Amino acid sequence: MEHSRPDPVRAGRRRVLITGAGGQLGRALVEAFGEDDLLALSHEDWDVTLPPPTGLQPPDLVLHAAAWTDVDGAEADPQGASAVNVGGTANAAALGAQLVVFSTDYVFDGRKGEPYLESDSANPLSAYGRSKLHAEAAAGDDAWIVRSSWLFGPSGHNFLHTMLRVGGEREEIAVVDDQRGCPTYVGHLAPAVRELVDADRPPGAWHVAASGDCTWADFAEAIFAEAGIACRVRRITSDELGRPASRPAYAVLRSERPDAPVLPHWRDGLRACLAKMGR
Ligand SMILES: NC(=O)c1ccc[n+]([C@@H]2O[C@H](COP(=O)([O-])OP(=O)(O)OC[C@H]3O[C@@H](n4cnc5c(N)ncnc54)[C@H](OP(=O)(O)O)[C@@H]3O)[C@@H](O)[C@H]2O)c1
């Protein structure tokens, strides 16, 4: 499929293609870019391991939110994860439009002990992290690579939903307390992505994550407090949990770019998300 760069004098609104539009970030991007001429493609509409659907109008901008996000599952099927994350990103880049790809704190090994900046060296601990790092390379030099962290939103599979469900069923839950990151509300991330694109910031890596940081156990306690759930959190180690994939112990993301978007604190994100869910 052949595409030329967008015609700057083409009349009308920017044509924006969103991949993975059914995912939690994809849905938030659909809202944030609602004034554009949107083509929101879910997994069913375009399996990104395959060439794009025939007859696709060339977009001006691609927001590539489709990904293999099963971190533990990637250990069992690293090739499957790479096919989606690396191959899918290459297919998105081949559209020839401006491109935003999404990456993760899991490209870092977590041993730095202080916030990771864009210029820090990556060293992923997991198959998922490696696939995302290779995906960054597959995006090409002209892409915006938005690295974020511990995403949650009103829909989909995420830690917030798990805690709301399990917290309502049990008196106590064991949660990992030796991994630190920035739980980021997709409803705050998506408008920041629009800000990056609209301001035509330079391509390359951008760290865009919630302000503040916490452990998963802190996050769980905050969820129960904000949602009025009387469930206790028992703090455990990652070794006690024994998940297949290693995660970075310290994965706080901050930007060294002076004009990087600044997101609200994660707890404000949590409140905003719960409010959106009507809780
Ligand atoms: N979740 C996090 O904590 C986190 C943290 C940092 C960065 N990120 C990155 O942020 C981006 C968005 O993640 P998210 O949290 O929104 O994940 P998500 O909710 O799992 O959404 C990913 C979407 O991609 C779709 N998808 C999977 N395989 C596909 C394929 N072969 N072709 C087309 N679509 C496919 C999924 O559809 P199905 O569900 O139908 O398979 C899903 O709708 C990803 O690049 C992720 O790596 C996520």
Ligand as a Chemical Component Dictionary entry (heavy atoms), coordinates in Angstrom:
data_LIG
# 
_chem_comp.id                   LIG 
_chem_comp.type                 NON-POLYMER 
_chem_comp.pdbx_formal_charge   0 
_chem_comp.three_letter_code    LIG 
# 
loop_
_chem_comp_atom.comp_id 
_chem_comp_atom.atom_id 
_chem_comp_atom.alt_atom_id 
_chem_comp_atom.type_symbol 
_chem_comp_atom.charge 
_chem_comp_atom.model_Cartn_x 
_chem_comp_atom.model_Cartn_y 
_chem_comp_atom.model_Cartn_z 
_chem_comp_atom.pdbx_ordinal 
LIG N1  N1  N 0  -1.279 -0.863 30.515 1  
LIG C1  C1  C 0  -0.201 -0.299 31.033 2  
LIG O1  O1  O 0  0.015  -0.285 32.249 3  
LIG C2  C2  C 0  0.788  0.382  30.135 4  
LIG C3  C3  C 0  1.870  1.045  30.699 5  
LIG C4  C4  C 0  2.775  1.708  29.863 6  
LIG C5  C5  C 0  2.584  1.672  28.497 7  
LIG N2  N2  N 1  1.540  0.992  27.977 8  
LIG C6  C6  C 0  1.381  0.977  26.518 9  
LIG O2  O2  O 0  0.273  1.783  26.200 10 
LIG C7  C7  C 0  -0.359 1.285  25.022 11 
LIG C8  C8  C 0  -1.852 1.067  25.286 12 
LIG O3  O3  O 0  -1.993 0.116  26.321 13 
LIG P1  P1  P 0  -3.385 -0.153 27.034 14 
LIG O4  O4  O 0  -3.128 -0.128 28.485 15 
LIG O5  O5  O -1 -4.455 0.696  26.444 16 
LIG O6  O6  O 0  -3.611 -1.666 26.616 17 
LIG P2  P2  P 0  -4.953 -2.457 26.329 18 
LIG O7  O7  O 0  -6.090 -1.903 27.100 19 
LIG O8  O8  O 0  -4.579 -3.896 26.482 20 
LIG O9  O9  O 0  -5.219 -2.124 24.811 21 
LIG C9  C9  C 0  -4.458 -2.689 23.788 22 
LIG C10 C10 C 0  -5.378 -2.891 22.627 23 
LIG O10 O10 O 0  -4.620 -3.485 21.564 24 
LIG C11 C11 C 0  -5.433 -4.487 20.973 25 
LIG N3  N3  N 0  -4.637 -5.466 20.281 26 
LIG C12 C12 C 0  -3.936 -6.515 20.790 27 
LIG N4  N4  N 0  -3.361 -7.203 19.797 28 
LIG C13 C13 C 0  -3.708 -6.579 18.639 29 
LIG C14 C14 C 0  -3.436 -6.817 17.284 30 
LIG N5  N5  N 0  -2.694 -7.861 16.873 31 
LIG N6  N6  N 0  -3.969 -5.971 16.361 32 
LIG C15 C15 C 0  -4.734 -4.935 16.745 33 
LIG N7  N7  N 0  -5.033 -4.660 18.010 34 
LIG C16 C16 C 0  -4.512 -5.468 18.954 35 
LIG C17 C17 C 0  -6.204 -5.095 22.120 36 
LIG O11 O11 O 0  -7.337 -5.747 21.625 37 
LIG P3  P3  P 0  -7.849 -7.111 22.314 38 
LIG O12 O12 O 0  -8.060 -6.788 23.756 39 
LIG O13 O13 O 0  -9.072 -7.440 21.556 40 
LIG O14 O14 O 0  -6.732 -8.097 22.093 41 
LIG C18 C18 C 0  -6.541 -3.858 22.944 42 
LIG O15 O15 O 0  -7.742 -3.271 22.519 43 
LIG C19 C19 C 0  0.417  0.024  24.644 44 
LIG O16 O16 O 0  1.398  0.361  23.706 45 
LIG C20 C20 C 0  1.082  -0.383 25.944 46 
LIG O17 O17 O 0  2.251  -1.134 25.713 47 
LIG C21 C21 C 0  0.624  0.362  28.764 48 
# 
loop_
_chem_comp_bond.comp_id 
_chem_comp_bond.atom_id_1 
_chem_comp_bond.atom_id_2 
_chem_comp_bond.value_order 
_chem_comp_bond.pdbx_ordinal 
LIG N1  C1  SING 1  
LIG C1  O1  DOUB 2  
LIG C1  C2  SING 3  
LIG C2  C3  SING 4  
LIG C2  C21 DOUB 5  
LIG C3  C4  DOUB 6  
LIG C4  C5  SING 7  
LIG C5  N2  DOUB 8  
LIG N2  C6  SING 9  
LIG N2  C21 SING 10 
LIG C6  O2  SING 11 
LIG C6  C20 SING 12 
LIG O2  C7  SING 13 
LIG C7  C8  SING 14 
LIG C7  C19 SING 15 
LIG C8  O3  SING 16 
LIG O3  P1  SING 17 
LIG P1  O4  DOUB 18 
LIG P1  O5  SING 19 
LIG P1  O6  SING 20 
LIG O6  P2  SING 21 
LIG P2  O7  DOUB 22 
LIG P2  O8  SING 23 
LIG P2  O9  SING 24 
LIG O9  C9  SING 25 
LIG C9  C10 SING 26 
LIG C10 O10 SING 27 
LIG C10 C18 SING 28 
LIG O10 C11 SING 29 
LIG C11 N3  SING 30 
LIG C11 C17 SING 31 
LIG N3  C12 SING 32 
LIG N3  C16 SING 33 
LIG C12 N4  DOUB 34 
LIG N4  C13 SING 35 
LIG C13 C14 SING 36 
LIG C13 C16 DOUB 37 
LIG C14 N5  SING 38 
LIG C14 N6  DOUB 39 
LIG N6  C15 SING 40 
LIG C15 N7  DOUB 41 
LIG N7  C16 SING 42 
LIG C17 O11 SING 43 
LIG C17 C18 SING 44 
LIG O11 P3  SING 45 
LIG P3  O12 DOUB 46 
LIG P3  O13 SING 47 
LIG P3  O14 SING 48 
LIG C18 O15 SING 49 
LIG C19 O16 SING 50 
LIG C19 C20 SING 51 
LIG C20 O17 SING 52 
# 
